[in-house]
Amino acid sequence: MTLYAFYTRREFDAQEEAEALGLTCYVPRRVDLIRQGKRRRPDVVERPFLPGYVFVETDAEGWHMLKGSKHFRQWLGIGPSEARRVMEFIARIDAEYAARMAQIEAGERVSEYNEGDLLEIIQGPLTGQLARFKRIAEGAIFPEVVAEVDMMGQSVTVKLDVLAARKAVA
């Protein structure tokens, strides 16, 4: 068996096509919460972690089946040592994806925050800071998180987009 990296712009379609042929196919994924249009709550959107690339584990016969297929364009054979590193990378990305999906499916929502909960800021100029949740401010269109951040020895009240903060891991 050899690992091939195929270039395509239809990653999920290519994965379905390869699996329909009975081949083992890897498309590392990531999940984002994105607000679409003027909706108040974000939607869960799955995207490929490496846009444009699909990894297929196959032999020469499987490669010939994929070579003429619709979604597979350019290909690159990966040597055994590089293939091991690629598979480790894919496993790490899949574990992160599974952990994030578990958080989302567990219902981590803004409405479940309690006053005093520790939040991690993940977007904006305060990225990486910890904040204490105070309340939810219902804005004109989108709700905002009101929290307190310690800056220069003082507690400062900040308003954050609901997508810019999540519960801090203990």
RAMO-V78402 format. One line per field, one symbol per residue. phi: phi as a letter, one per 20 degrees, with the letter a starting at -180 (. if undefined). psi: psi as a letter, one per 20 degrees, with the letter a starting at -180 (. if undefined). burial: b if it has 16 or more other ideal C-beta (glycine too) atoms within 10 Angstrom, else e. A space follows every 50 residues. Layout:
BEGIN
phi: ???
psi: ???
burial: ???
END
This chain:
BEGIN
phi: .cedddebdcgfffffffffendecccfdcccdcedmdffdfdececffd gnccdcebdfffffffgeefeddecbfdfgffffffffffffffffffff ffffffnfcffefdgnfeddedbnfdgnfdcdfdaddeefddfcedbdde clncedecdcffeecbgfff
psi: qqpqpppqjmghghgggghhijqpqpnpqqpqopppckqhqqqpppqphn pipppporahghghhhhjrgipeqqppprghhhghghgggggghgggggg hhgghikoqhiiqqpiqpqppiqaikpiqqqppgrpooaggqqqpprppo pljqpppqpqqhiiqrpqp.
burial: eebbbbebebbeebbebbeeeebebbbbbebeeeeeeeeeebeeeeebbb eebbbbbbeeebbeebeeeebbeeeeebeeeebeebeeebeebeeebeeb eeeeeeeeebeebeeeeebebeeeebeebebbbbeeeeeeebebbebbbe eeeeeeebebebbbbbeeee
END
